[in-house]
Amino acid sequence: MSTTDPNEPTDLNRRALAMLRAVAEGRAQLACSREPDLYIDGVPCCDQFTAHLLTHQGLVTPATGRFGQLVPATLTPAGTAAVSAAPIAA
């Protein structure tokens, strides 16, 4: 039996890390919703499934806003730790 938390992030793939880096750089927005959609540089992200996972795992959070409104996305402390711990590709 595993004692790990199912909401705790596991190894993140390169796409997820790139999404987290875009959030860290201030280039991302989230739509306020139960399943928040991620926009990077004003364009909807191509992998909304991963965007949803990042928010549900507590790595990314939206600023406060009305339902459906696009608001800045921010990294949580766990998201910052995930980006910091990831190896930098050559």
MOPAC internal coordinates of N, CA, C and O (Angstrom, degrees):
PM7 1SCF
backbone

  N    0.0000 0     0.00 0     0.00 0    0    0    0
  C    1.4430 1     0.00 0     0.00 0    1    0    0
  C    1.5240 1   109.64 1     0.00 0    2    1    0
  O    1.2310 1   120.37 1   -47.22 1    3    2    1
  N    1.3182 1   116.90 1   132.78 1    3    2    1
  C    1.4490 1   121.99 1  -178.32 1    5    3    2
  C    1.5228 1   110.14 1   -85.17 1    6    5    3
  O    1.2310 1   120.71 1   -36.86 1    7    6    5
  N    1.3170 1   116.25 1   143.14 1    7    6    5
  C    1.4585 1   120.59 1   177.58 1    9    7    6
  C    1.5112 1   111.82 1  -106.58 1   10    9    7
  O    1.2310 1   120.07 1  -170.96 1   11   10    9
  N    1.3393 1   117.48 1     9.04 1   11   10    9
  C    1.4542 1   119.63 1  -179.57 1   13   11   10
  C    1.5202 1   110.28 1   -79.81 1   14   13   11
  O    1.2310 1   121.41 1   -29.92 1   15   14   13
  N    1.2992 1   114.91 1   150.08 1   15   14   13
  C    1.4568 1   122.17 1   178.60 1   17   15   14
  C    1.5300 1   108.60 1   -76.97 1   18   17   15
  O    1.2310 1   119.11 1   -53.52 1   19   18   17
  N    1.3521 1   119.30 1   126.48 1   19   18   17
  C    1.4688 1   120.44 1  -179.18 1   21   19   18
  C    1.5165 1   112.87 1   -64.58 1   22   21   19
  O    1.2310 1   119.80 1   160.30 1   23   22   21
  N    1.3372 1   117.98 1   -19.70 1   23   22   21
  C    1.4621 1   121.03 1   178.34 1   25   23   22
  C    1.5182 1   112.15 1   -88.71 1   26   25   23
  O    1.2310 1   120.07 1   173.84 1   27   26   25
  N    1.3307 1   117.48 1    -6.16 1   27   26   25
  C    1.4494 1   120.74 1   179.67 1   29   27   26
  C    1.5221 1   109.19 1   -78.45 1   30   29   27
  O    1.2310 1   120.07 1   -47.59 1   31   30   29
  N    1.3408 1   117.47 1   132.41 1   31   30   29
  C    1.4597 1   119.06 1  -177.57 1   33   31   30
  C    1.5214 1   112.33 1   -65.13 1   34   33   31
  O    1.2310 1   121.77 1   -37.92 1   35   34   33
  N    1.3062 1   114.22 1   142.08 1   35   34   33
  C    1.4586 1   120.18 1   173.84 1   37   35   34
  C    1.5163 1   106.75 1   -98.71 1   38   37   35
  O    1.2310 1   119.78 1    18.10 1   39   38   37
  N    1.3013 1   118.03 1  -161.90 1   39   38   37
  C    1.4552 1   120.43 1   178.05 1   41   39   38
  C    1.5206 1   109.43 1   -57.86 1   42   41   39
  O    1.2310 1   121.14 1   -50.35 1   43   42   41
  N    1.3080 1   115.43 1   129.65 1   43   42   41
  C    1.4577 1   120.72 1   179.92 1   45   43   42
  C    1.5170 1   109.46 1   -93.66 1   46   45   43
  O    1.2310 1   120.82 1   -41.84 1   47   46   45
  N    1.3376 1   116.03 1   138.16 1   47   46   45
  C    1.4599 1   119.13 1   178.07 1   49   47   46
  C    1.5353 1   109.97 1   -79.17 1   50   49   47
  O    1.2310 1   120.70 1    -5.69 1   51   50   49
  N    1.3031 1   116.26 1   174.31 1   51   50   49
  C    1.4624 1   121.08 1  -176.09 1   53   51   50
  C    1.5205 1   112.50 1   -61.79 1   54   53   51
  O    1.2310 1   120.62 1   142.57 1   55   54   53
  N    1.3251 1   116.42 1   -37.43 1   55   54   53
  C    1.4621 1   119.19 1  -179.95 1   57   55   54
  C    1.5263 1   110.21 1   -64.98 1   58   57   55
  O    1.2310 1   120.21 1   134.92 1   59   58   57
  N    1.3233 1   117.20 1   -45.08 1   59   58   57
  C    1.4665 1   120.48 1   179.44 1   61   59   58
  C    1.5240 1   110.58 1   -61.97 1   62   61   59
  O    1.2310 1   120.36 1   138.20 1   63   62   61
  N    1.3206 1   116.92 1   -41.80 1   63   62   61
  C    1.4618 1   120.31 1   178.21 1   65   63   62
  C    1.5338 1   111.23 1   -64.80 1   66   65   63
  O    1.2310 1   120.02 1   141.48 1   67   66   65
  N    1.3162 1   117.58 1   -38.52 1   67   66   65
  C    1.4630 1   120.96 1   177.34 1   69   67   66
  C    1.5280 1   110.14 1   -64.02 1   70   69   67
  O    1.2310 1   120.70 1   141.34 1   71   70   69
  N    1.3193 1   116.26 1   -38.66 1   71   70   69
  C    1.4643 1   120.26 1   177.81 1   73   71   70
  C    1.5295 1   109.99 1   -65.01 1   74   73   71
  O    1.2310 1   120.42 1   136.68 1   75   74   73
  N    1.3183 1   116.80 1   -43.32 1   75   74   73
  C    1.4649 1   120.38 1   178.39 1   77   75   74
  C    1.5288 1   111.01 1   -63.64 1   78   77   75
  O    1.2310 1   120.24 1   141.00 1   79   78   77
  N    1.3253 1   117.15 1   -39.00 1   79   78   77
  C    1.4682 1   120.21 1   178.41 1   81   79   78
  C    1.5303 1   111.28 1   -65.03 1   82   81   79
  O    1.2310 1   120.29 1   141.53 1   83   82   81
  N    1.3278 1   117.05 1   -38.47 1   83   82   81
  C    1.4668 1   120.50 1   177.42 1   85   83   82
  C    1.5266 1   110.39 1   -63.17 1   86   85   83
  O    1.2310 1   120.70 1   140.65 1   87   86   85
  N    1.3217 1   116.27 1   -39.35 1   87   86   85
  C    1.4685 1   120.29 1   176.67 1   89   87   86
  C    1.5269 1   109.08 1   -64.11 1   90   89   87
  O    1.2310 1   120.20 1   134.24 1   91   90   89
  N    1.3311 1   117.23 1   -45.76 1   91   90   89
  C    1.4625 1   121.63 1  -179.40 1   93   91   90
  C    1.5305 1   111.57 1   -60.71 1   94   93   91
  O    1.2310 1   120.29 1   147.97 1   95   94   93
  N    1.3288 1   117.06 1   -32.03 1   95   94   93
  C    1.4699 1   121.88 1  -179.57 1   97   95   94
  C    1.5254 1   112.48 1   -82.52 1   98   97   95
  O    1.2310 1   120.09 1   178.40 1   99   98   97
  N    1.3345 1   117.43 1    -1.60 1   99   98   97
  C    1.4639 1   120.65 1   179.03 1  101   99   98
  C    1.5154 1   114.06 1    78.67 1  102  101   99
  O    1.2310 1   120.21 1  -159.54 1  103  102  101
  N    1.3362 1   117.20 1    20.46 1  103  102  101
  C    1.4649 1   121.84 1  -176.78 1  105  103  102
  C    1.5172 1   113.21 1   -99.77 1  106  105  103
  O    1.2310 1   119.68 1  -174.73 1  107  106  105
  N    1.3382 1   118.21 1     5.27 1  107  106  105
  C    1.4635 1   120.75 1  -171.84 1  109  107  106
  C    1.5185 1   112.31 1  -120.20 1  110  109  107
  O    1.2310 1   122.05 1   -30.00 1  111  110  109
  N    1.3273 1   113.68 1   150.00 1  111  110  109
  C    1.4566 1   122.23 1   174.50 1  113  111  110
  C    1.5201 1   108.01 1  -131.23 1  114  113  111
  O    1.2310 1   121.09 1   -26.52 1  115  114  113
  N    1.3283 1   115.52 1   153.48 1  115  114  113
  C    1.4596 1   121.73 1   174.41 1  117  115  114
  C    1.5102 1   109.18 1  -120.92 1  118  117  115
  O    1.2310 1   120.84 1   -36.24 1  119  118  117
  N    1.3188 1   115.99 1   143.76 1  119  118  117
  C    1.4561 1   121.36 1   172.25 1  121  119  118
  C    1.5231 1   106.92 1   -82.61 1  122  121  119
  O    1.2310 1   120.35 1   -51.76 1  123  122  121
  N    1.3229 1   116.93 1   128.24 1  123  122  121
  C    1.4639 1   121.26 1   179.23 1  125  123  122
  C    1.5205 1   108.79 1   -68.10 1  126  125  123
  O    1.2310 1   120.90 1   -67.78 1  127  126  125
  N    1.3155 1   115.87 1   112.22 1  127  126  125
  C    1.4518 1   121.54 1  -176.59 1  129  127  126
  C    1.5156 1   108.87 1  -170.83 1  130  129  127
  O    1.2310 1   121.02 1   -11.80 1  131  130  129
  N    1.3163 1   115.66 1   168.20 1  131  130  129
  C    1.4597 1   119.92 1   176.21 1  133  131  130
  C    1.5270 1   110.90 1   -63.17 1  134  133  131
  O    1.2310 1   120.49 1   142.83 1  135  134  133
  N    1.3136 1   116.67 1   -37.17 1  135  134  133
  C    1.4664 1   123.67 1   174.49 1  137  135  134
  C    1.5298 1   106.87 1  -115.63 1  138  137  135
  O    1.2310 1   120.16 1   -97.97 1  139  138  137
  N    1.3401 1   117.29 1    82.03 1  139  138  137
  C    1.4636 1   120.13 1  -173.42 1  141  139  138
  C    1.5235 1   113.13 1   -67.43 1  142  141  139
  O    1.2310 1   121.05 1   -53.39 1  143  142  141
  N    1.3183 1   115.60 1   126.61 1  143  142  141
  C    1.4585 1   121.65 1   177.52 1  145  143  142
  C    1.5241 1   109.11 1   -84.34 1  146  145  143
  O    1.2310 1   120.89 1   -38.73 1  147  146  145
  N    1.3199 1   115.91 1   141.27 1  147  146  145
  C    1.4562 1   122.50 1  -177.49 1  149  147  146
  C    1.5242 1   109.87 1  -100.03 1  150  149  147
  O    1.2310 1   121.08 1   -44.84 1  151  150  149
  N    1.3221 1   115.54 1   135.16 1  151  150  149
  C    1.4605 1   123.43 1   175.56 1  153  151  150
  C    1.5251 1   107.03 1  -120.37 1  154  153  151
  O    1.2310 1   120.66 1   -47.59 1  155  154  153
  N    1.3142 1   116.35 1   132.41 1  155  154  153
  C    1.4595 1   121.24 1   176.96 1  157  155  154
  C    1.5155 1   108.01 1  -120.19 1  158  157  155
  O    1.2310 1   120.85 1   -54.61 1  159  158  157
  N    1.3087 1   115.99 1   125.39 1  159  158  157
  C    1.4642 1   122.30 1  -176.11 1  161  159  158
  C    1.5301 1   110.92 1    54.63 1  162  161  159
  O    1.2310 1   120.57 1  -145.07 1  163  162  161
  N    1.3337 1   116.52 1    34.93 1  163  162  161
  C    1.4569 1   122.24 1   177.22 1  165  163  162
  C    1.5158 1   115.31 1    80.84 1  166  165  163
  O    1.2310 1   119.90 1  -177.84 1  167  166  165
  N    1.3226 1   117.79 1     2.16 1  167  166  165
  C    1.4645 1   122.50 1  -177.97 1  169  167  166
  C    1.5292 1   108.93 1  -111.53 1  170  169  167
  O    1.2310 1   119.86 1   -44.76 1  171  170  169
  N    1.3401 1   117.87 1   135.24 1  171  170  169
  C    1.4706 1   118.48 1   177.43 1  173  171  170
  C    1.5261 1   111.13 1   -59.05 1  174  173  171
  O    1.2310 1   120.96 1   -44.88 1  175  174  173
  N    1.3055 1   115.77 1   135.12 1  175  174  173
  C    1.4614 1   121.49 1   179.71 1  177  175  174
  C    1.5257 1   109.59 1   -65.09 1  178  177  175
  O    1.2310 1   120.59 1   -35.08 1  179  178  177
  N    1.3238 1   116.49 1   144.92 1  179  178  177
  C    1.4614 1   121.17 1  -177.16 1  181  179  178
  C    1.5289 1   112.85 1   -75.80 1  182  181  179
  O    1.2310 1   119.67 1   165.33 1  183  182  181
  N    1.3214 1   118.24 1   -14.67 1  183  182  181
  C    1.4621 1   121.19 1  -176.62 1  185  183  182
  C    1.5294 1   109.68 1  -126.25 1  186  185  183
  O    1.2310 1   121.19 1  -102.50 1  187  186  185
  N    1.3163 1   115.32 1    77.50 1  187  186  185
  C    1.4667 1   119.75 1  -178.06 1  189  187  186
  C    1.5251 1   111.38 1   -68.55 1  190  189  187
  O    1.2310 1   119.64 1   153.12 1  191  190  189
  N    1.3159 1   118.30 1   -26.88 1  191  190  189
  C    1.4636 1   120.49 1   177.10 1  193  191  190
  C    1.5323 1   109.59 1   -58.92 1  194  193  191
  O    1.2310 1   120.53 1   132.70 1  195  194  193
  N    1.3203 1   116.58 1   -47.30 1  195  194  193
  C    1.4618 1   120.15 1   178.71 1  197  195  194
  C    1.5187 1   110.88 1   -66.99 1  198  197  195
  O    1.2310 1   120.16 1   141.87 1  199  198  197
  N    1.3188 1   117.29 1   -38.13 1  199  198  197
  C    1.4635 1   120.27 1   176.91 1  201  199  198
  C    1.5293 1   110.68 1   -59.09 1  202  201  199
  O    1.2310 1   120.58 1   137.78 1  203  202  201
  N    1.3138 1   116.49 1   -42.22 1  203  202  201
  C    1.4683 1   120.38 1   178.15 1  205  203  202
  C    1.5224 1   110.20 1   -64.52 1  206  205  203
  O    1.2310 1   120.23 1   137.43 1  207  206  205
  N    1.3281 1   117.17 1   -42.57 1  207  206  205
  C    1.4682 1   120.31 1   178.66 1  209  207  206
  C    1.5214 1   111.38 1   -60.88 1  210  209  207
  O    1.2310 1   120.17 1   137.84 1  211  210  209
  N    1.3251 1   117.27 1   -42.16 1  211  210  209
  C    1.4627 1   120.46 1  -179.46 1  213  211  210
  C    1.5249 1   111.55 1   -62.42 1  214  213  211
  O    1.2310 1   120.62 1   142.73 1  215  214  213
  N    1.3220 1   116.42 1   -37.27 1  215  214  213
  C    1.4696 1   118.27 1   178.31 1  217  215  214
  C    1.5258 1   111.06 1   -74.76 1  218  217  215
  O    1.2310 1   120.10 1   138.29 1  219  218  217
  N    1.3205 1   117.42 1   -41.71 1  219  218  217
  C    1.4662 1   120.62 1  -179.58 1  221  219  218
  C    1.5234 1   112.08 1   -67.81 1  222  221  219
  O    1.2310 1   120.36 1   151.83 1  223  222  221
  N    1.3339 1   116.91 1   -28.17 1  223  222  221
  C    1.4612 1   120.81 1   177.37 1  225  223  222
  C    1.5219 1   111.83 1   -82.66 1  226  225  223
  O    1.2310 1   120.46 1   177.39 1  227  226  225
  N    1.3225 1   116.73 1    -2.61 1  227  226  225
  C    1.4550 1   120.28 1   176.75 1  229  227  226
  C    1.5143 1   114.82 1    78.09 1  230  229  227
  O    1.2310 1   119.92 1  -153.28 1  231  230  229
  N    1.3224 1   117.76 1    26.72 1  231  230  229
  C    1.4589 1   121.48 1   178.64 1  233  231  230
  C    1.5226 1   112.04 1   -94.23 1  234  233  231
  O    1.2310 1   120.86 1   151.02 1  235  234  233
  N    1.3306 1   115.96 1   -28.98 1  235  234  233
  C    1.4659 1   122.77 1  -178.71 1  237  235  234
  C    1.5183 1   107.74 1  -130.69 1  238  237  235
  O    1.2310 1   120.90 1   -36.72 1  239  238  237
  N    1.3195 1   115.88 1   143.28 1  239  238  237
  C    1.4554 1   119.90 1   178.43 1  241  239  238
  C    1.5315 1   109.83 1  -139.20 1  242  241  239
  O    1.2310 1   120.15 1   -32.72 1  243  242  241
  N    1.3278 1   117.31 1   147.28 1  243  242  241
  C    1.4601 1   119.30 1   176.67 1  245  243  242
  C    1.5279 1   110.87 1   -85.85 1  246  245  243
  O    1.2310 1   121.24 1   -26.10 1  247  246  245
  N    1.3242 1   115.23 1   153.90 1  247  246  245
  C    1.4574 1   119.82 1   169.30 1  249  247  246
  C    1.5311 1   106.99 1   -68.65 1  250  249  247
  O    1.2310 1   120.22 1   -11.16 1  251  250  249
  N    1.3023 1   117.19 1   168.84 1  251  250  249
  C    1.4639 1   121.13 1  -179.92 1  253  251  250
  C    1.5222 1   110.28 1   -71.39 1  254  253  251
  O    1.2310 1   120.96 1   -43.56 1  255  254  253
  N    1.3257 1   115.77 1   136.44 1  255  254  253
  C    1.4549 1   120.96 1   178.24 1  257  255  254
  C    1.5166 1   111.06 1  -166.30 1  258  257  255
  O    1.2310 1   120.76 1    -3.48 1  259  258  257
  N    1.3177 1   116.15 1   176.52 1  259  258  257
  C    1.4613 1   121.95 1   177.39 1  261  259  258
  C    1.5199 1   109.92 1   -79.48 1  262  261  259
  O    1.2310 1   120.57 1   -22.18 1  263  262  261
  N    1.3197 1   116.51 1   157.82 1  263  262  261
  C    1.4515 1   122.33 1   178.85 1  265  263  262
  C    1.5234 1   109.57 1   -54.44 1  266  265  263
  O    1.2310 1   120.50 1   -51.42 1  267  266  265
  N    1.3323 1   116.65 1   128.58 1  267  266  265
  C    1.4576 1   122.75 1   178.31 1  269  267  266
  C    1.5141 1   114.62 1    87.71 1  270  269  267
  O    1.2310 1   119.90 1   165.87 1  271  270  269
  N    1.3168 1   117.80 1   -14.13 1  271  270  269
  C    1.4594 1   121.80 1  -178.15 1  273  271  270
  C    1.5271 1   110.68 1   -74.69 1  274  273  271
  O    1.2310 1   120.40 1   -38.48 1  275  274  273
  N    1.3338 1   116.84 1   141.52 1  275  274  273
  C    1.4617 1   121.41 1   173.67 1  277  275  274
  C    1.5214 1   108.68 1   -83.73 1  278  277  275
  O    1.2310 1   121.23 1   -53.16 1  279  278  277
  N    1.3202 1   115.26 1   126.84 1  279  278  277
  C    1.4644 1   121.47 1  -179.25 1  281  279  278
  C    1.5258 1   108.59 1  -132.43 1  282  281  279
  O    1.2310 1   120.20 1   -20.30 1  283  282  281
  N    1.3261 1   117.22 1   159.70 1  283  282  281
  C    1.4652 1   118.79 1   178.60 1  285  283  282
  C    1.5272 1   111.65 1   -58.88 1  286  285  283
  O    1.2310 1   121.24 1   -39.13 1  287  286  285
  N    1.3133 1   115.23 1   140.87 1  287  286  285
  C    1.4672 1   121.57 1   174.05 1  289  287  286
  C    1.5199 1   107.71 1   -93.95 1  290  289  287
  O    1.2310 1   120.53 1   -37.91 1  291  290  289
  N    1.3171 1   116.59 1   142.09 1  291  290  289
  C    1.4585 1   120.84 1   177.84 1  293  291  290
  C    1.5203 1   109.79 1  -131.68 1  294  293  291
  O    1.2310 1   121.42 1   -27.62 1  295  294  293
  N    1.3103 1   114.89 1   152.38 1  295  294  293
  C    1.4625 1   120.13 1   175.20 1  297  295  294
  C    1.5242 1   108.70 1   -81.22 1  298  297  295
  O    1.2310 1   121.32 1   -37.49 1  299  298  297
  N    1.2970 1   115.08 1   142.51 1  299  298  297
  C    1.4567 1   121.00 1   170.96 1  301  299  298
  C    1.5292 1   107.17 1   -84.17 1  302  301  299
  O    1.2310 1   119.66 1    -8.51 1  303  302  301
  N    1.3246 1   118.26 1   171.49 1  303  302  301
  C    1.4641 1   118.79 1   174.69 1  305  303  302
  C    1.5380 1   112.10 1   -56.24 1  306  305  303
  O    1.2310 1   120.14 1   142.77 1  307  306  305
  N    1.3266 1   117.34 1   -37.23 1  307  306  305
  C    1.4688 1   120.69 1   177.83 1  309  307  306
  C    1.5273 1   110.58 1   -66.08 1  310  309  307
  O    1.2310 1   119.85 1   142.46 1  311  310  309
  N    1.3294 1   117.90 1   -37.54 1  311  310  309
  C    1.4568 1   121.66 1   177.81 1  313  311  310
  C    1.5136 1   111.45 1   -66.54 1  314  313  311
  O    1.2310 1   120.79 1   138.71 1  315  314  313
  N    1.3257 1   116.10 1   -41.29 1  315  314  313
  C    1.4580 1   120.37 1   177.49 1  317  315  314
  C    1.5232 1   110.14 1   -62.63 1  318  317  315
  O    1.2310 1   120.11 1   137.86 1  319  318  317
  N    1.3248 1   117.40 1   -42.14 1  319  318  317
  C    1.4613 1   121.61 1   179.02 1  321  319  318
  C    1.5309 1   110.71 1   -64.11 1  322  321  319
  O    1.2310 1   120.32 1   141.02 1  323  322  321
  N    1.3478 1   116.99 1   -38.98 1  323  322  321
  C    1.4646 1   120.59 1   179.85 1  325  323  322
  C    1.5186 1   111.59 1   -64.16 1  326  325  323
  O    1.2310 1   120.51 1   138.46 1  327  326  325
  N    1.3345 1   116.63 1   -41.54 1  327  326  325
  C    1.4692 1   120.77 1   179.38 1  329  327  326
  C    1.5271 1   109.31 1   -68.62 1  330  329  327
  O    1.2310 1   120.07 1   138.00 1  331  330  329
  N    1.3125 1   117.46 1   -42.00 1  331  330  329
  C    1.4647 1   121.70 1  -178.41 1  333  331  330
  C    1.5212 1   112.05 1   -65.73 1  334  333  331
  O    1.2310 1   120.43 1   145.33 1  335  334  333
  N    1.3313 1   116.78 1   -34.67 1  335  334  333
  C    1.4636 1   121.14 1  -177.25 1  337  335  334
  C    1.5246 1   113.19 1   -80.97 1  338  337  335
  O    1.2310 1   120.06 1   164.16 1  339  338  337
  N    1.3341 1   117.49 1   -15.84 1  339  338  337
  C    1.4690 1   120.82 1  -176.36 1  341  339  338
  C    1.5216 1   110.41 1   -74.15 1  342  341  339
  O    1.2310 1   120.67 1   -42.08 1  343  342  341
  N    1.3320 1   116.33 1   137.92 1  343  342  341
  C    1.4678 1   118.71 1   176.45 1  345  343  342
  C    1.5272 1   110.16 1   -68.61 1  346  345  343
  O    1.2310 1   121.08 1   -32.93 1  347  346  345
  N    1.3048 1   115.53 1   147.07 1  347  346  345
  C    1.4595 1   120.09 1   178.49 1  349  347  346
  C    1.5195 1   108.33 1   -90.16 1  350  349  347
  O    1.2310 1   121.19 1   -52.85 1  351  350  349
  N    1.3438 1   115.34 1   127.15 1  351  350  349
  C    1.4649 1   120.63 1  -178.27 1  353  351  350
  C    1.5263 1   109.88 1   -71.33 1  354  353  351
  O    1.2310 1   121.27 1   -32.10 1  355  354  353
  N    1.2871 1   115.18 1   147.90 1  355  354  353
  C    1.4722 1   120.66 1   179.37 1  357  355  354
  C    1.4986 1   111.05 1   -83.08 1  358  357  355
  O    1.2310 1   120.10 1   180.00 1  359  358  357

